[in-house]
Amino acid sequence: MKIIEIKQNDAGRRLDKVLTAAFPLLPKSMMYKYIRLKKIKVNRKRAEIGQILNVGDTVELFIKEEFMEKEPRNDFFKNIRVNFGVIYEDENILLCDKPSGLLCHSDTAGEQNTLIEGVKAYLWQKGEWVPEEENSFAPALCNRIDRNTAGIVIAAKNAATLRVMNEKIKKRAVAKFYLLAVHGNMEKKAGELDGYIWKDAKNNKVTVYEHEPRGKHDAKHIVTRYRVVGKHPMGDILEAELVTGRTHQIRAHFASVGHPLVGDGKYAVNREDRKMGFESQELYSYKLTFLSDEPSHLDYLEGKTFTRDISDFPFADGIGKGKV
């Protein structure tokens, strides 16, 4: 157990903010879990995530020792598996090739071997990120993809790059392209799907509507462009561009028009797909293009396209067949 006493500099701040600053190795998802399970208490009583702390309060932590280190121990990052490929890297960004099955960030179960932890370990091992020399910044992901989607994820190596890259993505100055296999043949060889998406956060599932749904004021407008680039035994191979980027957008959008992704068990019944060896959706974030944008220190990226190897795409030899 560890006890910290709240001093003047921490008074008036939320519990979660103080813990994040005091224990940088404690993942937020794990912190929330510990608070919920009463393994983190304030003044020996049950704590709340947003509880405001006062001078003299004591915070008791019944958590693993490695999460209470002020500075990362060498063996902490040595024990993190660096299990992603590198597509491109410079002093500002790292384009990671995330394999299927790897989480981008820790979930409620507190998974530690995630892409972001791998990125931190990779840069720490290279000596490019020295946590004890930083006040608050840590390498961060600028975009994310589903656990069972493989492909390109952008990581920022410094705070200036994180701010600029997040703004570029927000303004759609980064074009993101996906390769996917759907059931059936698309009615058009190329087109744009338009609709509204509503997320059921409790079940981590979304619903797509053709028109703005009544009573669901948090539904978001979505646009997905596509073109047929090949054929496979069960349908078409598509290249899709996310004009908007929402949770499960591609998977849910194509399922909503009658063309679910091969292997997708969340937005389709994949019983037959599993029999053929497709355990998860055949979806790959395979290409990024940096578009023209306002001047910044990342101007050198404008006009550049980065593509991952698609040899792991099971229908790669079908690309070009039936292509527009």
TIFITOR-670919 format. One record per residue: residue in one letter; z negated, x, y of N, C-alpha, C in turn; residue number from 1. Coordinates in steps of 0.2 Angstrom, whole numbers, plus 5000, padded with zeros to 4 digits. Example, Ala and Ser with C-alpha at 12.3 -4.5 7.8 and 13.67 -1.06 7.14 Angstrom:
# residues 2
(A (4961 5066 4972) (4961 5062 4978) (4961 5066 4984) 1)
(S (4965 5064 4989) (4964 5068 4995) (4961 5064 5000) 2)
***
This chain:
# residues 324
(M (5000 5004 4994) (5000 5000 5000) (5000 5004 5006) 1)
(K (5003 5002 5011) (5003 5006 5018) (5002 5001 5023) 2)
(I (4998 5003 5028) (4996 4999 5034) (4998 5002 5040) 3)
(I (5001 4998 5044) (5003 5001 5051) (4999 4996 5056) 4)
(E (4997 4999 5061) (4994 4996 5067) (4999 4995 5073) 5)
(I (4999 4989 5075) (5004 4988 5081) (5001 4991 5087) 6)
(K (5005 4995 5091) (5003 4998 5097) (5006 4994 5103) 7)
(Q (5005 4997 5109) (5008 4994 5115) (5016 4993 5114) 8)
(N (5019 4999 5112) (5026 4999 5112) (5029 4994 5107) 9)
(D (5026 4992 5102) (5028 4987 5097) (5026 4980 5099) 10)
(A (5021 4979 5103) (5019 4972 5105) (5024 4968 5108) 11)
(G (5024 4961 5106) (5029 4957 5109) (5036 4957 5105) 12)
(R (5036 4961 5100) (5042 4961 5096) (5042 4957 5090) 13)
(R (5047 4955 5087) (5047 4952 5081) (5045 4956 5075) 14)
(L (5042 4953 5070) (5040 4957 5064) (5046 4961 5061) 15)
(D (5052 4957 5060) (5058 4960 5056) (5061 4966 5061) 16)
(K (5061 4965 5067) (5063 4971 5072) (5059 4977 5071) 17)
(V (5052 4976 5071) (5048 4982 5070) (5049 4985 5064) 18)
(L (5049 4981 5058) (5050 4984 5052) (5057 4988 5051) 19)
(T (5062 4985 5054) (5068 4988 5053) (5068 4995 5057) 20)
(A (5065 4996 5063) (5064 5002 5066) (5060 5007 5063) 21)
(A (5054 5004 5060) (5049 5009 5057) (5051 5011 5050) 22)
(F (5055 5007 5046) (5057 5009 5040) (5065 5008 5039) 23)
(P (5069 5013 5041) (5076 5013 5041) (5079 5012 5034) 24)
(L (5075 5014 5029) (5077 5014 5022) (5076 5008 5018) 25)
(L (5073 5003 5022) (5071 4997 5019) (5077 4992 5020) 26)
(P (5081 4990 5016) (5087 4985 5017) (5084 4979 5019) 27)
(K (5088 4975 5024) (5085 4969 5027) (5084 4964 5022) 28)
(S (5089 4963 5017) (5088 4958 5012) (5082 4959 5008) 29)
(M (5080 4966 5006) (5074 4967 5003) (5068 4965 5007) 30)
(M (5068 4967 5013) (5063 4965 5018) (5061 4958 5018) 31)
(Y (5067 4954 5019) (5066 4947 5019) (5063 4944 5012) 32)
(K (5065 4947 5007) (5062 4945 5001) (5055 4947 5000) 33)
(Y (5053 4953 5002) (5046 4955 5002) (5041 4950 5007) 34)
(I (5044 4948 5012) (5040 4944 5017) (5039 4937 5013) 35)
(R (5045 4935 5010) (5044 4928 5007) (5039 4929 5001) 36)
(L (5039 4934 4997) (5034 4935 4992) (5027 4937 4994) 37)
(K (5026 4938 5000) (5019 4940 5003) (5018 4947 5001) 38)
(K (5023 4951 5000) (5021 4958 4999) (5021 4962 5006) 39)
(I (5023 4958 5011) (5022 4961 5018) (5018 4955 5021) 40)
(K (5012 4957 5024) (5008 4953 5027) (5006 4955 5034) 41)
(V (5004 4951 5038) (5001 4952 5045) (4994 4950 5045) 42)
(N (4989 4955 5047) (4982 4953 5047) (4980 4950 5041) 43)
(R (4982 4952 5035) (4981 4950 5028) (4983 4943 5027) 44)
(K (4987 4940 5031) (4989 4933 5030) (4997 4933 5029) 45)
(R (4999 4927 5026) (5006 4926 5025) (5010 4928 5032) 46)
(A (5015 4931 5032) (5019 4933 5038) (5026 4929 5038) 47)
(E (5028 4928 5044) (5035 4925 5045) (5040 4930 5048) 48)
(I (5046 4929 5046) (5051 4934 5048) (5051 4935 5056) 49)
(G (5051 4930 5059) (5052 4930 5067) (5045 4930 5070) 50)
(Q (5040 4932 5067) (5033 4932 5070) (5032 4937 5075) 51)
(I (5030 4935 5081) (5029 4940 5086) (5022 4943 5085) 52)
(L (5022 4950 5086) (5016 4954 5085) (5013 4956 5091) 53)
(N (5006 4957 5090) (5002 4958 5096) (4998 4965 5095) 54)
(V (4996 4968 5101) (4992 4974 5100) (4986 4973 5096) 55)
(G (4985 4978 5091) (4980 4977 5087) (4981 4974 5080) 56)
(D (4987 4970 5079) (4989 4967 5073) (4990 4973 5068) 57)
(T (4988 4971 5062) (4990 4976 5056) (4995 4973 5052) 58)
(V (5000 4977 5049) (5005 4975 5045) (5004 4978 5038) 59)
(E (5002 4975 5033) (5001 4978 5026) (5007 4977 5022) 60)
(L (5010 4983 5019) (5016 4983 5015) (5014 4985 5008) 61)
(F (5016 4980 5003) (5015 4982 4996) (5022 4983 4993) 62)
(I (5025 4988 4995) (5032 4989 4993) (5033 4996 4991) 63)
(K (5039 4998 4988) (5040 5004 4985) (5040 5010 4990) 64)
(E (5037 5015 4988) (5036 5021 4992) (5043 5024 4995) 65)
(E (5048 5023 4991) (5055 5026 4994) (5057 5022 5000) 66)
(F (5055 5016 5001) (5057 5012 5007) (5053 5013 5013) 67)
(M (5047 5017 5012) (5043 5018 5018) (5043 5025 5021) 68)
(E (5049 5029 5018) (5050 5035 5021) (5052 5034 5028) 69)
(K (5050 5038 5033) (5052 5038 5040) (5059 5042 5040) 70)
(E (5060 5047 5036) (5067 5050 5036) (5069 5050 5028) 71)
(P (5075 5050 5027) (5078 5049 5020) (5076 5056 5016) 72)
(R (5073 5055 5010) (5072 5061 5006) (5079 5063 5003) 73)
(N (5079 5069 5002) (5086 5072 4999) (5088 5068 4993) 74)
(D (5083 5066 4988) (5084 5063 4982) (5086 5056 4983) 75)
(F (5085 5053 4988) (5086 5046 4989) (5094 5045 4989) 76)
(F (5097 5049 4994) (5105 5048 4994) (5108 5052 4988) 77)
(K (5104 5057 4985) (5107 5060 4979) (5108 5055 4973) 78)
(N (5103 5050 4973) (5103 5045 4968) (5108 5039 4969) 79)
(I (5111 5039 4975) (5116 5034 4977) (5123 5036 4974) 80)
(R (5126 5032 4970) (5132 5033 4967) (5138 5032 4973) 81)
(V (5142 5037 4974) (5148 5037 4978) (5153 5034 4974) 82)
(N (5154 5028 4974) (5159 5025 4969) (5165 5021 4972) 83)
(F (5168 5025 4977) (5173 5022 4981) (5178 5027 4982) 84)
(G (5185 5026 4983) (5190 5030 4985) (5191 5031 4992) 85)
(V (5194 5036 4994) (5195 5037 5002) (5203 5037 5003) 86)
(I (5205 5032 5007) (5212 5031 5009) (5213 5035 5015) 87)
(Y (5209 5036 5020) (5210 5039 5026) (5203 5041 5029) 88)
(E (5203 5047 5032) (5197 5049 5035) (5198 5053 5041) 89)
(D (5194 5052 5047) (5194 5057 5052) (5187 5057 5055) 90)
(E (5186 5060 5061) (5180 5060 5064) (5177 5054 5066) 91)
(N (5181 5048 5066) (5178 5042 5069) (5178 5036 5063) 92)
(I (5183 5036 5059) (5183 5031 5054) (5184 5034 5047) 93)
(L (5182 5029 5042) (5183 5031 5035) (5186 5024 5032) 94)
(L (5192 5025 5029) (5195 5019 5026) (5193 5020 5018) 95)
(C (5189 5015 5016) (5186 5016 5009) (5191 5011 5005) 96)
(D (5192 5014 4999) (5195 5010 4993) (5190 5007 4989) 97)
(K (5187 5001 4990) (5182 4998 4986) (5184 4995 4980) 98)
(P (5181 4997 4974) (5183 4994 4968) (5181 4987 4967) 99)
(S (5184 4984 4963) (5181 4977 4961) (5175 4977 4957) 100)
(G (5170 4973 4959) (5163 4973 4956) (5158 4976 4960) 101)
(L (5160 4979 4966) (5155 4983 4970) (5154 4978 4976) 102)
(L (5148 4977 4978) (5146 4973 4984) (5147 4978 4990) 103)
(C (5149 4975 4996) (5149 4978 5002) (5142 4980 5005) 104)
(H (5138 4975 5005) (5131 4975 5007) (5126 4972 5002) 105)
(S (5120 4974 5002) (5115 4972 4998) (5114 4964 4998) 106)
(D (5113 4961 4992) (5112 4954 4992) (5104 4953 4992) 107)
(T (5103 4946 4990) (5096 4944 4990) (5092 4948 4984) 108)
(A (5096 4950 4979) (5092 4954 4974) (5091 4961 4975) 109)
(G (5093 4963 4981) (5091 4970 4983) (5095 4975 4980) 110)
(E (5101 4974 4978) (5106 4979 4975) (5107 4985 4980) 111)
(Q (5105 4991 4977) (5106 4997 4981) (5112 5001 4981) 112)
(N (5116 5000 4975) (5122 5004 4974) (5128 5000 4977) 113)
(T (5128 4999 4984) (5133 4995 4987) (5138 5000 4991) 114)
(L (5143 4997 4993) (5148 5001 4997) (5145 5005 5003) 115)
(I (5141 5001 5007) (5138 5004 5013) (5133 5009 5011) 116)
(E (5129 5009 5006) (5125 5014 5004) (5129 5020 5001) 117)
(G (5134 5019 4998) (5138 5024 4996) (5142 5028 5002) 118)
(V (5144 5024 5007) (5146 5027 5013) (5141 5032 5016) 119)
(K (5135 5029 5017) (5130 5033 5020) (5128 5040 5015) 120)
(A (5128 5039 5009) (5127 5045 5005) (5133 5050 5005) 121)
(Y (5139 5047 5005) (5145 5051 5006) (5145 5056 5012) 122)
(L (5143 5052 5018) (5143 5056 5024) (5137 5061 5025) 123)
(W (5131 5058 5022) (5125 5063 5022) (5127 5069 5018) 124)
(Q (5130 5068 5012) (5131 5074 5007) (5136 5079 5011) 125)
(K (5140 5076 5015) (5145 5081 5019) (5142 5084 5025) 126)
(G (5136 5081 5027) (5133 5084 5033) (5135 5081 5039) 127)
(E (5139 5075 5039) (5142 5072 5044) (5137 5067 5047) 128)
(W (5132 5065 5043) (5127 5060 5046) (5120 5063 5044) 129)
(V (5116 5064 5049) (5110 5067 5049) (5105 5062 5051) 130)
(P (5102 5057 5047) (5098 5052 5049) (5092 5054 5054) 131)
(E (5089 5060 5053) (5083 5061 5057) (5085 5063 5064) 132)
(E (5092 5064 5065) (5094 5066 5072) (5096 5060 5076) 133)
(E (5096 5054 5072) (5098 5048 5075) (5092 5043 5077) 134)
(N (5093 5040 5083) (5087 5035 5085) (5088 5029 5081) 135)
(S (5094 5026 5080) (5095 5020 5077) (5102 5019 5073) 136)
(F (5107 5023 5075) (5113 5022 5072) (5114 5024 5065) 137)
(A (5117 5020 5061) (5119 5022 5054) (5126 5020 5053) 138)
(P (5130 5024 5049) (5137 5022 5047) (5137 5014 5045) 139)
(A (5142 5011 5047) (5142 5004 5046) (5149 5002 5044) 140)
(L (5150 4996 5041) (5156 4993 5039) (5158 4988 5044) 141)
(C (5165 4989 5046) (5168 4985 5051) (5171 4978 5048) 142)
(N (5172 4978 5042) (5175 4972 5039) (5172 4972 5032) 143)
(R (5172 4967 5028) (5170 4966 5021) (5175 4962 5017) 144)
(I (5174 4963 5011) (5178 4959 5006) (5174 4957 5000) 145)
(D (5176 4952 4997) (5172 4949 4991) (5170 4955 4986) 146)
(R (5165 4954 4982) (5162 4958 4977) (5168 4960 4972) 147)
(N (5171 4955 4970) (5177 4955 4965) (5184 4956 4968) 148)
(T (5184 4958 4974) (5190 4959 4977) (5191 4967 4979) 149)
(A (5196 4970 4976) (5196 4977 4977) (5201 4979 4984) 150)
(G (5199 4985 4987) (5204 4986 4992) (5201 4990 4998) 151)
(I (5204 4989 5004) (5202 4993 5010) (5197 4990 5014) 152)
(V (5192 4994 5015) (5186 4992 5020) (5185 4998 5025) 153)
(I (5185 4996 5031) (5184 5001 5037) (5177 5002 5038) 154)
(A (5175 5009 5038) (5168 5011 5040) (5169 5015 5046) 155)
(A (5164 5014 5051) (5163 5017 5057) (5158 5023 5056) 156)
(K (5160 5029 5059) (5156 5035 5058) (5151 5036 5064) 157)
(N (5153 5032 5070) (5149 5033 5076) (5148 5026 5079) 158)
(A (5143 5025 5084) (5142 5019 5087) (5148 5017 5092) 159)
(A (5151 5022 5095) (5157 5020 5099) (5163 5017 5095) 160)
(T (5164 5020 5089) (5169 5017 5085) (5167 5011 5082) 161)
(L (5161 5010 5081) (5159 5003 5078) (5160 4998 5083) 162)
(R (5158 4999 5089) (5160 4994 5095) (5167 4992 5096) 163)
(V (5171 4998 5096) (5178 4997 5097) (5182 4993 5091) 164)
(M (5180 4995 5085) (5183 4993 5079) (5181 4985 5078) 165)
(N (5175 4984 5080) (5173 4977 5079) (5177 4972 5084) 166)
(E (5178 4975 5090) (5181 4971 5095) (5189 4971 5093) 167)
(K (5192 4976 5090) (5199 4976 5088) (5200 4970 5083) 168)
(I (5195 4970 5078) (5195 4965 5073) (5195 4958 5076) 169)
(K (5190 4957 5080) (5189 4951 5084) (5195 4948 5087) 170)
(K (5199 4953 5091) (5205 4951 5094) (5211 4951 5090) 171)
(R (5210 4952 5084) (5216 4953 5079) (5221 4958 5080) 172)
(A (5218 4964 5082) (5222 4970 5084) (5222 4974 5077) 173)
(V (5219 4972 5072) (5220 4975 5065) (5223 4970 5061) 174)
(A (5229 4971 5058) (5232 4966 5054) (5230 4968 5046) 175)
(K (5228 4963 5043) (5225 4964 5036) (5229 4961 5031) 176)
(F (5232 4964 5026) (5237 4961 5021) (5234 4962 5014) 177)
(Y (5235 4957 5010) (5232 4956 5004) (5238 4955 4999) 178)
(L (5237 4958 4993) (5241 4957 4987) (5238 4952 4982) 179)
(L (5241 4947 4980) (5238 4942 4975) (5243 4939 4971) 180)
(A (5240 4936 4965) (5244 4933 4960) (5241 4926 4960) 181)
(V (5246 4921 4961) (5244 4914 4961) (5247 4910 4955) 182)
(H (5244 4905 4953) (5247 4900 4948) (5252 4896 4951) 183)
(G (5258 4896 4947) (5264 4892 4950) (5268 4895 4955) 184)
(N (5273 4892 4957) (5278 4894 4961) (5277 4891 4968) 185)
(M (5277 4895 4973) (5276 4892 4980) (5282 4888 4982) 186)
(E (5281 4882 4986) (5287 4878 4987) (5292 4882 4992) 187)
(K (5289 4886 4996) (5293 4890 5001) (5292 4898 5000) 188)
(K (5297 4902 5001) (5297 4909 4999) (5292 4912 5005) 189)
(A (5291 4909 5010) (5287 4912 5015) (5285 4906 5020) 190)
(G (5279 4907 5022) (5276 4902 5026) (5269 4903 5029) 191)
(E (5266 4898 5032) (5260 4899 5035) (5256 4893 5034) 192)
(L (5250 4894 5031) (5245 4889 5029) (5240 4888 5034) 193)
(D (5239 4881 5036) (5235 4880 5042) (5230 4875 5040) 194)
(G (5224 4875 5042) (5218 4870 5040) (5212 4872 5043) 195)
(Y (5207 4869 5040) (5200 4870 5042) (5195 4871 5036) 196)
(I (5191 4876 5037) (5186 4878 5032) (5179 4877 5033) 197)
(W (5175 4874 5029) (5168 4873 5030) (5164 4876 5024) 198)
(K (5159 4880 5026) (5155 4884 5021) (5149 4881 5019) 199)
(D (5148 4880 5013) (5142 4878 5010) (5138 4884 5008) 200)
(A (5133 4886 5013) (5130 4893 5013) (5125 4893 5007) 201)
(K (5122 4887 5005) (5118 4887 4999) (5121 4889 4993) 202)
(N (5127 4886 4992) (5130 4888 4986) (5136 4893 4986) 203)
(N (5136 4896 4992) (5141 4901 4994) (5148 4899 4992) 204)
(K (5150 4894 4994) (5157 4891 4992) (5159 4887 4998) 205)
(V (5166 4888 4999) (5169 4884 5005) (5174 4879 5003) 206)
(T (5175 4874 5007) (5180 4869 5006) (5185 4869 5012) 207)
(V (5191 4868 5010) (5197 4868 5015) (5199 4861 5016) 208)
(Y (5200 4859 5022) (5203 4853 5024) (5209 4854 5027) 209)
(E (5214 4849 5026) (5220 4849 5030) (5220 4848 5037) 210)
(H (5215 4843 5039) (5214 4842 5046) (5206 4843 5047) 211)
(E (5204 4843 5054) (5197 4844 5055) (5193 4839 5053) 212)
(P (5188 4841 5048) (5184 4836 5045) (5179 4832 5050) 213)
(R (5178 4826 5049) (5173 4823 5053) (5166 4824 5050) 214)
(G (5161 4825 5055) (5154 4826 5053) (5153 4833 5051) 215)
(K (5158 4838 5051) (5156 4845 5049) (5158 4849 5055) 216)
(H (5154 4849 5060) (5155 4852 5067) (5156 4859 5066) 217)
(D (5153 4862 5061) (5154 4870 5060) (5160 4872 5056) 218)
(A (5164 4867 5055) (5171 4869 5051) (5175 4873 5056) 219)
(K (5178 4878 5053) (5182 4883 5057) (5190 4883 5055) 220)
(H (5194 4883 5061) (5201 4883 5060) (5203 4890 5056) 221)
(I (5208 4889 5051) (5210 4895 5048) (5218 4895 5047) 222)
(V (5221 4901 5047) (5228 4902 5047) (5229 4908 5042) 223)
(T (5233 4906 5037) (5235 4911 5032) (5242 4912 5031) 224)
(R (5245 4918 5033) (5252 4919 5032) (5254 4922 5025) 225)
(Y (5260 4920 5022) (5261 4923 5016) (5269 4924 5015) 226)
(R (5270 4928 5010) (5277 4928 5008) (5278 4930 5001) 227)
(V (5282 4927 4997) (5283 4929 4990) (5286 4936 4989) 228)
(V (5283 4940 4985) (5285 4947 4985) (5287 4949 4977) 229)
(G (5286 4944 4973) (5287 4945 4966) (5285 4939 4961) 230)
(K (5286 4940 4955) (5285 4935 4950) (5280 4938 4944) 231)
(H (5276 4934 4941) (5273 4936 4935) (5273 4930 4931) 232)
(P (5271 4931 4924) (5272 4926 4919) (5269 4919 4921) 233)
(M (5264 4918 4925) (5261 4912 4927) (5263 4909 4934) 234)
(G (5266 4913 4938) (5268 4911 4944) (5271 4916 4949) 235)
(D (5269 4916 4955) (5271 4920 4961) (5266 4926 4962) 236)
(I (5269 4931 4965) (5265 4937 4968) (5266 4936 4975) 237)
(L (5261 4936 4979) (5261 4935 4986) (5258 4941 4990) 238)
(E (5261 4942 4996) (5258 4946 5001) (5255 4941 5006) 239)
(A (5249 4941 5007) (5246 4936 5012) (5243 4940 5018) 240)
(E (5243 4938 5024) (5240 4941 5030) (5235 4936 5033) 241)
(L (5229 4938 5034) (5224 4934 5037) (5225 4934 5044) 242)
(V (5227 4929 5047) (5227 4928 5054) (5220 4927 5057) 243)
(T (5216 4923 5053) (5209 4922 5054) (5206 4925 5048) 244)
(G (5200 4927 5048) (5196 4930 5043) (5190 4926 5041) 245)
(R (5190 4922 5037) (5184 4918 5035) (5182 4919 5028) 246)
(T (5176 4917 5026) (5173 4918 5019) (5178 4915 5014) 247)
(H (5180 4919 5009) (5184 4916 5004) (5191 4912 5006) 248)
(Q (5193 4914 5012) (5199 4911 5015) (5205 4910 5010) 249)
(I (5207 4916 5008) (5213 4916 5004) (5212 4913 4997) 250)
(R (5207 4914 4994) (5205 4910 4988) (5205 4903 4988) 251)
(A (5202 4900 4993) (5201 4893 4994) (5207 4890 4997) 252)
(H (5211 4894 5002) (5216 4891 5005) (5222 4890 5000) 253)
(F (5224 4894 4996) (5229 4894 4991) (5227 4889 4985) 254)
(A (5221 4888 4983) (5218 4883 4979) (5219 4876 4981) 255)
(S (5218 4876 4988) (5219 4869 4991) (5226 4866 4991) 256)
(V (5231 4871 4991) (5238 4868 4991) (5240 4868 4983) 257)
(G (5236 4869 4978) (5238 4869 4972) (5240 4875 4968) 258)
(H (5239 4881 4971) (5241 4887 4969) (5235 4892 4969) 259)
(P (5230 4891 4964) (5224 4895 4964) (5226 4902 4962) 260)
(L (5221 4907 4963) (5223 4914 4961) (5221 4914 4954) 261)
(V (5225 4918 4950) (5224 4920 4943) (5217 4923 4943) 262)
(G (5213 4921 4938) (5206 4923 4937) (5201 4921 4941) 263)
(D (5202 4916 4946) (5197 4914 4950) (5193 4908 4947) 264)
(G (5187 4910 4946) (5182 4905 4943) (5179 4900 4948) 265)
(K (5179 4902 4954) (5175 4898 4959) (5179 4893 4962) 266)
(Y (5186 4894 4963) (5190 4889 4966) (5195 4886 4961) 267)
(A (5194 4887 4955) (5199 4885 4949) (5195 4886 4943) 268)
(V (5198 4883 4938) (5195 4883 4931) (5199 4889 4928) 269)
(N (5195 4895 4926) (5199 4900 4924) (5198 4902 4916) 270)
(R (5196 4896 4913) (5195 4897 4906) (5201 4901 4902) 271)
(E (5207 4898 4903) (5213 4901 4900) (5214 4908 4903) 272)
(D (5213 4909 4909) (5214 4916 4912) (5209 4921 4909) 273)
(R (5203 4919 4907) (5199 4923 4904) (5201 4925 4897) 274)
(K (5204 4921 4894) (5206 4922 4887) (5212 4928 4887) 275)
(M (5215 4928 4893) (5220 4933 4894) (5218 4939 4897) 276)
(G (5211 4940 4898) (5208 4946 4901) (5207 4946 4908) 277)
(F (5208 4940 4912) (5207 4940 4919) (5200 4937 4920) 278)
(E (5195 4942 4922) (5188 4940 4923) (5187 4938 4930) 279)
(S (5191 4940 4935) (5190 4938 4942) (5196 4938 4945) 280)
(Q (5196 4935 4951) (5202 4934 4955) (5206 4940 4956) 281)
(E (5213 4939 4955) (5218 4945 4956) (5220 4945 4964) 282)
(L (5215 4949 4967) (5216 4949 4975) (5214 4956 4977) 283)
(Y (5219 4959 4981) (5218 4966 4983) (5219 4967 4990) 284)
(S (5215 4969 4994) (5216 4971 5001) (5219 4977 5001) 285)
(Y (5226 4977 5002) (5230 4983 5000) (5233 4986 5006) 286)
(K (5233 4983 5012) (5236 4986 5018) (5233 4984 5024) 287)
(L (5233 4989 5029) (5230 4988 5036) (5235 4991 5041) 288)
(T (5236 4988 5046) (5240 4990 5052) (5236 4989 5058) 289)
(F (5236 4995 5062) (5233 4995 5068) (5238 4993 5074) 290)
(L (5237 4988 5077) (5241 4985 5082) (5239 4988 5089) 291)
(S (5244 4987 5094) (5243 4989 5101) (5237 4985 5104) 292)
(D (5233 4989 5108) (5227 4986 5110) (5225 4989 5117) 293)
(E (5219 4987 5120) (5217 4990 5126) (5215 4998 5125) 294)
(P (5216 5002 5130) (5215 5009 5129) (5207 5011 5126) 295)
(S (5207 5015 5122) (5200 5017 5119) (5201 5024 5116) 296)
(H (5196 5027 5113) (5196 5033 5110) (5200 5033 5103) 297)
(L (5201 5027 5101) (5205 5026 5095) (5212 5024 5095) 298)
(D (5215 5026 5101) (5222 5025 5103) (5227 5028 5098) 299)
(Y (5225 5034 5095) (5229 5037 5090) (5230 5033 5084) 300)
(L (5227 5028 5083) (5228 5024 5077) (5233 5019 5078) 301)
(E (5235 5017 5084) (5239 5012 5085) (5246 5013 5082) 302)
(G (5249 5008 5079) (5255 5008 5075) (5255 5011 5068) 303)
(K (5249 5014 5066) (5249 5017 5060) (5247 5011 5054) 304)
(T (5250 5012 5049) (5249 5008 5043) (5246 5012 5037) 305)
(F (5241 5009 5034) (5238 5013 5028) (5238 5008 5022) 306)
(T (5240 5011 5017) (5241 5007 5010) (5237 5010 5005) 307)
(R (5234 5006 5001) (5231 5008 4995) (5236 5008 4989) 308)
(D (5234 5012 4984) (5238 5012 4977) (5237 5006 4974) 309)
(I (5242 5003 4971) (5242 4996 4968) (5243 4997 4961) 310)
(S (5242 5003 4958) (5243 5003 4951) (5238 4999 4946) 311)
(D (5233 4998 4949) (5228 4994 4946) (5229 4986 4946) 312)
(F (5234 4984 4950) (5236 4977 4950) (5240 4976 4944) 313)
(P (5238 4971 4940) (5241 4970 4933) (5248 4968 4933) 314)
(F (5250 4965 4938) (5257 4963 4939) (5262 4967 4943) 315)
(A (5260 4973 4944) (5263 4978 4949) (5271 4978 4947) 316)
(D (5272 4978 4941) (5279 4979 4939) (5283 4973 4940) 317)
(G (5280 4967 4942) (5284 4961 4944) (5285 4961 4952) 318)
(I (5283 4965 4955) (5284 4965 4963) (5292 4967 4964) 319)
(G (5295 4963 4968) (5302 4964 4969) (5306 4959 4965) 320)
(K (5303 4956 4960) (5307 4951 4956) (5306 4944 4960) 321)
(G (5311 4941 4962) (5311 4935 4965) (5309 4936 4972) 322)
(K (5309 4942 4975) (5307 4943 4982) (5312 4940 4987) 323)
(V (5309 4938 4993) (5313 4935 4998) (5317 4941 5001) 324)
***
